[in-house]
Amino acid sequence: GARLFVASGAARRQRSVVAAGGAAAAAAAAVAALSMPLPLAKARPQERPPWVSAPVVSMLSFSRSDSVADLSTLSWLNALLSWLWPKANAALTEYVHGDLEQRLREMLPSAFKDAKFAKFTLGQNPPEFGPVEVAHHSDTHIEVCIDMHYTGDVDVVIDTGTGGIALGIRHLSFSGRVCIVLKPLLEKMPIVGAAKVFFPALPRVSLQFTGLAAVAHNPQLEQMIRQTVDDWMRSRMVLPNASFHVFGTEEEDVDPLDAYCIAPLGVLRVRVLSARYLAGINWKMTDVEAFDVHPYCVLRLGEQEGRTSVVAGNTCPTWPADERSHYFVVQHRDQQLEVTAFGEDQGGMFGKSADGFLGAAGAVLSRALKQWPKQHSAAGVRKSSVVLDTALVSKDMLHVNDPVLRGRSSEVELELEWFDMLEELPSEEQGGLAAVAAGAPTAVLLVELRSGAGFPWEDVDEKAGLRWRCRSEDAQKTSRRGVACNVEEAFFPEVALNPRLFSVVDKLVDRGYESPDIARVLGLETTELVEQYFAAKKEFEAQQEEVWQKQQEEDFRVSVVWNEVLTLFVCLPSSASISIELLDGQDRVVGLIGPVPMSELLSDSALSLPREWVPLELAAAPKEEATGGLAAWFLPSRTPTAPDVARYSTVELDVSAQLRPLRAGRGMPHRGRRK
């Protein structure tokens, strides 16, 4: 009986894993297609719609009665989208099969490496937009924020590739605010130098599953799927991540760093004070009337995260007075502070497993810093409680008298404080760089990574790619992987034959068909186009061979672009320093820039290190540890391979840095003139 019970439990766990992974893939696919920005391209004259070159008379003859949308509201946009939706649906479906399917395979466990979309459609209901808000920040900076709502009869089916098991989604609701930043604005074409598209806060997504995911329904599984989808969204379109579109060049006064980065507005301090009526997920069989929980909270703003200490055995905990605060760099007024409460599993009769979910809540920063009650002790400090959403709390094992089962709302009390980022050192009368508390930051360091030169070509795409890790005091931050630029490529010559037929011609050649036979299969009257294709392909292959030969040369090097700003909190700038390490694709340090004393920034009137190209100092070769005996015999593969750092001797980095002192403020800066 015991053996049968264990086997059944293992089978249930296996079904849950399959449901979680596959359903998360289906959910991520639907959300990805919905949130994917449509490609922005310049239309050629012959591709413009007919009405562009139509006479003015035909435009004036258009009757308002022919329109189904109110031209004074955003209904015209929703009506236009409803007409375009069938085409957009088809385009998004092609994107899912061609690009997203492979990405999802990389994200999922090994059991789903053969997963594919058996069916994918977003249904007949298009998204709706509105209301819209336009903010004028400056003559070169305009921001458009628009709410997006979607409730669709999606039909997504995934073949998990695990023996015919299929699962999917039949209903999806999606709600969030999309922001489009147009900056800089130019006084010549193309007028808009660059555009950024992002969600300031994580959109709300609701899913209804079919197949195995519906059969395996339980709150823990739903939380796992929701977390997978949320993480996927955060990594692509939620601040600090965004979709960037650059239309201008540096010659047109478009700074690539500014085009690909979103400047911080300030810093938010958050401290968890207390909580009430949390779910008591711990209770003892020897004392059925006693139940408690060991709670802690996780705070999140974008990709930044902080965790409180654990309060032992209390469903209404109060955190210690010396509980440390958490600091977050804020990039947008509509970002949302996420608070998630967990109960720590300290082990019991069956050992230690996973921490229990107690609920989650969110607070939009601009509202909280305006509407929450002020504290008399400090003008800029505000305090309030947020109600946790406990819908996904596992209620099966809760005590009958648990506050959650009795309808009490779980709450967490928070304290918020806003800090302005200054461009000059505060005077002694203003308090200087004094910290508000022991260990609290007094400034934010902005390390601006633009591009580098002299990198080995083969290392750019190796595993995690080339990245920079910046260190200061106990803080560190790692950049995204760099992208090779200005790399010579082979281009296929123009041929009058449709490119979709290239693969058809190649397959016919492989089967031994001659040019006349191929022309006949393609419906061509002569072999001229076929011969043109053969000549173009031969030229292309010659170009490829030439490029490949250059890349094999020992001294072949490429340039790599990052265009990223790394932010680090600094407590004592006068004694701190900055170090920037270059990591290869296997997370090995191959070189170093610095350390640079931060006093150099403090001595500069602009609190900055000017932009310059800095050579890389090669890392010292790691010492080989002598091993012997059984360890060397049985574990030879555990010895890490040292990188060939000499290959990076030509590397230089285009880098600069700025220091921004912090000062307690009264609230977030205004959005700008709004319409």
N, C-alpha and C positions, 0 to 999 in steps of 0.2 A: 504493500500500500504506500509506504513512504517513497519507494523508488518510482512508483507511478505518479505520485504527487509531484515529485521533483521534475520528472519528465514533462508533465503537463505545464508546470510553471515555466520551464525553459521554453516550451513551445509558445506560451503566451508572450514571453518576453521577446522571442524572435519575431512573432507577428507584430508586436508593438514597434520594434525597430524598423521592420519593413514598412509599416504604415507611416511611421514618423518620417523616415527618409523620403519615401515616395510622395507622400502628401506634401511635405515641405517643398519638394521639387516642383510639384504641380502648382502649389501656391506661389512660389517664387516666380515661376514662369508667367502666370497670369498677372501678378503684380508688376513684373519686369516689363511686360508688353504694355501695360497700362501707363507706367511711369516713364517709359523710354521716350526721350525727346525726339521729335521728328527731325530728320536731317535738314540742315539749312544749306542751300546751294544757290548759286547764282544762275538764273535762267538765261539761256542763250536766246537771241532774238527769234530764231525759228521755233523755240519751244514755248514762247509766251502764249497765254490764252488769247483767243480771237478778239476779246473785247478791248485788249490793250491798244490795238491799232485801229479800232472801229471809229467811225466818225462821231463827233460830239453829238450830232443830232440823234443818233441811235441811243446814246446814253440818256439824253434828256427825254426821250420818248418812253422811258421805263416808267410804268405806273406804280405808284405806291400801293395800289390795291392788289398788285400781283405779288406783293411780299407777304410772307406768313410770319414775319418777325417784327416786333416793335423796335423801330430804329432808335428809340431813345433809351433802350436798355440793352443788356447783354444778350437778350433772346436772339438777336441777329446772329451772334456767334454760335449759340447752341443750335440754331436752325441750320447754319452752314455746316457745322460739325455733323449733324444728323444726315445731311446729304453726302458728306464725305466719308462717313463711318464705314460703309461696306468696303470701300477701297482701302481705308486705313486698316480695317480688320484683316483683309487679305495680306497687306504688306507686313503687319505685325506677325501674322502667322508664319510667313516666310522667314522673318527674322528669328522667330523662336526655333524653327527647324534648322536654320542654317547656322546660327551663332549661339543662342542661349542653351540649346541642348548639350553642346559640348562643354559649356561652362558649368552647367549643373552636374554633369558627370564628374567633373573635377572636384566639385564641392561635396559630393555624396560619398558615403562609405564604399569600400571595394565591392560590396554585394550589388551595387547599382551601376557598375561600369558599363553595362549593356543596356541601360534604361533608355527609352525613347518615347516620344510623344505619339501615341496612336491616334489621338484626335485633339485638336486645339481650335477653339473659336471663342471670341469674347461676346458672342450673342448679338442681338439686334439693338440693344439699348446703348446709345452713345453716352459718354460722360457729359455732365453739365457744369458750366462755369459761372461763377458769380457769387457774391459781388466782387468788384475789382477796386483796387486802391492804387493810385499813382502818387509817388513821393518824389519831389524835386529836391535832391540833396545839394546840387551845385549846377553850374552851367555845363559841366562835363559828366554829370552823374544823375541818372534817372532810374528809379526802381518801380517795377510793376508787380503788385502782389494780387493774386486772384485765387479764390477758393475753388476747389475741384471736388465734385461729387460723382460717384459712379455706383450704380446698383444694377448688376447685369446677370442675365441668365447664361453664364459661361458654361461651356462644355469642354472640359479638359480631362483627357484620359491618358494615363501613363502606363505603358508596359514596363514593369520594373525589371524585366530581364532575369527574373528569379523563378522561372518555371510557370509562366502563364499568369502570375498574379497581377491584377490590374487595379488601379485606384484612380481617383480623380476628384474634381470639384464641379459642382453644379450651380453654386451660387456664390457670388463675390460682391462685397460692398467695400468701397474705397473712398476715403474722405481725407482731404488734406489741403494745405495752402501751398501754392506754387509761387515762387518768386523769380522774377527775371530782372537781372541787373544789367543795365546798358551803360557801360563805362569803359573807355572814355568816349565822349561824343566829340566828333571832329567837325571842322568847318569846311571840309571837302569830302568827296566821296571816299569811302562808303558811308560817311556820316557816323555810323556806329562802329567804333573801333573794335569792340569785343562785347560779348554777352555771356552772362552766367545764369544757369537755370538750376534751381535747387528747391528742396523742401526744408524750411527752417526747423521744423519739428517732424518727428516720425509720423507719417500718415496712419490713420486708423483703418485697419483691415479686418473684415469679418469674413469667415469662410464656412461653407457647408460642404462636407465631404461625402463621397460615395465610395462604394467598394470596400476594401479592407480597412481603410481609415475610418469609415463609419462603423464597421463591425467592432473595431478595436477602440471604441469611444471610451475615453476616460480623461479626467481633468489634467493629469500629468502629461498624457500624450498630447493633448491640445496645447498645453503650455510649451511643450518641446517644439511643436510645429510652429506655433506663433513666434517663438524666440528665433527659430531658424529663418523665418520670413523677415522678421524685424532686422536681424543682423544683416541679411542680404540687402535690404533697403538702405540701412545705414551705410554700408560699405560703398554705395554707388551714388545716391542722390540726396542724402540727408547731410546737412552741414556737420563737419567741414568739407564733405565731399560734394561735388557738383558736376554738372555737364558744362564744359567750357567751349565757346565758339569764338575764334579770333578771326576778324575780317581785315584788320589793318596790319601794317608792318611797323618796325621800329623807325623807319624813315618817315612814317606818317604819325609819329609821336605816340605810338602804342607800345608801352613797356610790357614785355611778356610776363614779367613777375607780377605786375599789377593785374594783367589780364587773367592770370591763372590762380590768383589768390584772393581771399576775402579778408579784408583788414579787420582786426578785432575792435570792438567798441569799448570794452572795459573788462573788469573782472568781478565775478560774483563770489561772495563768501557764503557758505551754507553750513549750518550746524543743526543736527538733529537733537531736539530737546527731550521729547517724550513721545509715548504712544499710548493709546487706550483701546481696550476691547479687542486685542489681537486673538486670533484663533489659538486655542490651547491644544497643540498637536501632540503634546507629551502627557501621557497618563499611565498610572501604574495599575497592574492587575490586582495588587494587594490592597490598593486604596482607590476604589473606583470613583470616589467623590472628589479626588484631587487631580487637577490637570493644570499644566503650565506650559511654558514655551521659553526657549533661550533665544530671544530675538536679536537681530541686527538689521541694519538698513544699508542698501546699496544706492548711491546717488549717481545719476548719469546725466551728462549734458553733451549731446553729440557722441564723440568717441572718447570723451573724458569720463573717468569713473573714480569714485571714492567709496570707501566702506567704513562704517562705524565699528565700534567695539561691540562685544556681545554682553547683554545684560542677562544674568542667570535667573531662570525660573520665574518669569513674571509676564502676565498677559497685559499688564498696564505699566510698562517699564518707564523709568526716568533715567536718562543717561547722566553720567557724572558731570559735575560742574566744570571739570577740566577736560572734558571730551573735546578733542581737537576739531577745528573747523576744516572744511574742504573748499578749495579755491578752483574756480573754473573760468577759463577765458571765454568771453561771450562775443559772438560774431554778428548776431541779429536779434532785434527786439522780440521777434516771434519765436525764438527758440524756447524749448520746453524742458524744464527740469523734471526728470523722472525719478521717482522714489519707489523702490521695491523693498518690501519687508520679507525677511526669511527667518525661519526658526532653525537654529543650528542643531544638527543631529550629533549628540555627544555620546552615542552608543548606548546600547541596552542589551536586552535579552538576545537579540538576533544580530548584534554587532552594529557597526556604524555604516550607514548608507548615504543617502543624499539629503541635503538641507531641504526643509519644507517651505513651500511658497505660502506666504501669508497675505499677499495682496499688493497692488501697485496703484500709483496715482501720478498725476502730472500737473505741473503749474506753468502756464505761459509767463515768461519773465516780465514782459511789459505790464501785464495786468497785476501780477503779484507785487511788483515794486511800486505800483501806483495805488492799489486798493487795499493791500494788507495793512493792518494798524501799525502806526509808528510807535517805537519805544521811546519813553522819555529820557532814558539814559543816553541815547545817541540818536541824533536826528535822522541819520540815514539807515538805521536798523529797523527792520520790520519783522513781525512774527505772526504766524497763523497756523491753523491745522488744515491738513488735506485729508479727504476721505478716501480710503483705499477701496479699489474694486476687488472684491473677494469672490467673484463668480467662478474663478478657476481654482479656488482653494479646495483641496480634497476633504469633503465633509463626511465621508463614510466612516472615518475613524475618530471623529470629534465626539466629545462627551455631550450627552443630551442637554446639559446645562451650559454648554459653551456659548459665549456671547454672540458669536457669529450665527449659530443655529437659532438663537433667541431673537435675531433681528437687529442686534446692536451694530452700528456702523464702526468699523475699525478706522482709527485716525492716527496720523502722525503729525506732531507739532514741529514746525521748522522755524529757524531764524535766518533771515537773509540780510545781506549788506552789500551795497554797491561800491566799487572802487573805480575812480577815473584813472586813466593812463595818461600821464603828463609827458610833455615833450621837453621839459627842462627840470632841473633839480629844484625841489621845493626849498624855500628859504627856511632859516632856523625858526622864524616866527610861525611858519606853517608846519613845523614839526620835523623838518628834514626827512631823512629816510628811516625814521624810527618805526619799528614793527608794532602793530596793534596788540600782538601777543607773542609769547616765546615761540620761536620756530615759524612764525608767520612770514610770508613773502613781503618784501618791500618794493620789488620791481619785477617787471617782465622783460625777459631777454628775447629779442626777435632775431633769429639767425636766418639770413636770406640766401638761399641756395639757388643760383641761376643755372649755370652750365659748367661743364668741365671738358678738358681736352686731353688726348694722349692715353686713352683707355684701350686695353686689349679687346679686339673685336669679339672674340669667342666668349668672353666673360659677361657681355652685356645681357644675354638671354639665358645665362646659367641659373637654373633653379629660381631663387628669390631675387636674382639680379643685383646690380650694384646700388648700394644705398649708403647714406651718410648717417652716422649716429653722433649726436651732439650731447656733450656732458657739461654740467656745471653744478658744483656742490654735489648734492645727492640726486639731482634730477637728471633725467636723460630722455631724449626723444629721437626716434628713427624716422628718416624720410621714406617716401615711396621709392620704388625702383625707378631708375633712370631710363630714358628712352634715347636710343641712338638717333643722331641727326646728321644731315649732310653726308649721308652714306651713298656712294655711287651704286646705282641700280641699273639693271637691264630692262628696257622697255620694248614691248612688242610693237613692231611697226604697224601703221594703219593699213588695213585691208578692207576692201569693199564687202567682204564676206561677213555675215552675221557672226559675232563671237560665240554665240551659243552653238554654232555648227562646228567649231574647232574640234571639240572632243569627238563629234561624230566622224569627222574626216580622219582623225587619228585612229579610231577604232576600225574604220574601213581599211586603212593602210595596214594595220596589224593583221587583218584577215586576208591580205594579199590583193586587194582591189587596186586597179590601175586608175590613172587620172580620168579617162573617159567614163569608166564605170562609176567612179565617185561622183562626177558631174551629173550623170544620169540619175543616180540615187537622190541627189540634192535638187533635181529638177532644173539644172542649168543647161543652157543651150550649147555652151562651149566650155572648154577646160581652163579658160583664162583665169577665172577667180581661184580655181583650185591650185593652179601653178603659182599664182601670186601668194597664196597662203603658204605653200611649200617654201618659197623663197624668203618670205618674212620669218617663218619659223627657223630656217637655217641661220638667218642673220641674228635672230634673238638668241639662239643657242650659242652662237659665237660670242655675243655680248656677255652672256652668262658665264661662259668659260673664262673670258678675259677678267671679269669682275672677281670670279672665284680665285684665279691665279694671284691677283693682287692681294686678296684677303689672306692667302697662305704665306705671304712674305713675313719674315720675322719682325720687321719694323712697322708692319701695318697697324695703325691706330685710328680710333674714331673719337668723335665728340659725343657727349651725352648730355641731355637736358633734364633738369628737375623742375625749375621754376616753382619752388616751394618755400614757405616760411615756417620754420620750427619755433615754437614758443616754449620757454622754460621759465619757471618761477625761481627768483633769486632772493635769498634772505639777507646775505651780507655782501653786497656788491664790492665793497672796498677790499675784501680779502679773497673774493672768488676769482675763478679763471674759466676760460672757455676752451674746450677741446673738441675737435671734430674728427671722428674716425671713419675711414672708408671700409665698408664691409663688402665682401664678395658674395657670390650666390650661396655659399655654404656658411654664412655668418662668421667668417673668419676675418679678423682685422688685418688688412694688408698695408695700411698707411695711416698717418696722423697729421693733422694740421693743428698747431698749438703745442702746449697750452698758451693762451693769450690772457694776460692779466686783465681783469675787468676794470681795473683802475685806468686803463687807456681810454675806455669809453667815458668814465667819469670826468676825465680831464679834458674831453672834447666838448666844446660849447653845444654841439648838437647831440651829445650823448651817443655817438655812433662810431663805428669803424668804417672808414670809407670803402667803397667797392673797389676791389682789386683782384688780380689773378695771383693766387698763392700756390706755390709748388707743394707737392705731397712729400712728407718725410716718411720713408719706408719703415714699416714695422720691423722690429728685431725678430730674427728667426727664433721660434720656440725651442726651449731646451729639451733634448731627448732624454726621457727618463729611462734609466736602465731597468729592465724587467727580466726576471728569470723564474726558474722553477715552473710550477704547474700553471701559474697565471699566463706566462709567455707561451706555454704550450697549447693551452685550451682557448685563450682569448687573444689571438694575434690581431684580429680585425678591429679591436677596440682602440688601437693606437691611431689618433687622428692624423690625417695627412696634412703636412705643412704646406701653405700656399707658396707659390713661386713669386715672392714679392718683387723681384727684380723686374718683372714684366710691367710693373706700375711706376717705373722710375721717371717716366715722361708725363705723369698726370699733373694737371693744374686745375684749380677750382676757382670759378668766378663767384666770390662770396663777399658779403657785407653783414653788419650787425647793428642793431639799435637797442638801446636800453630805455625802458619806459617806467619811470617811478610811479608808484601807486599812492593815491590819496583818497581817503574816504569821501564819497560824494553823496549827494542827496537823491540821486536817481539816474536812470538811463538817459542818454541824450535823446533829444526829440528826433522823430523820424524825418523831419523836413517838411516843407510845404506840401500839403496833401490836397488831392482832388478826387 
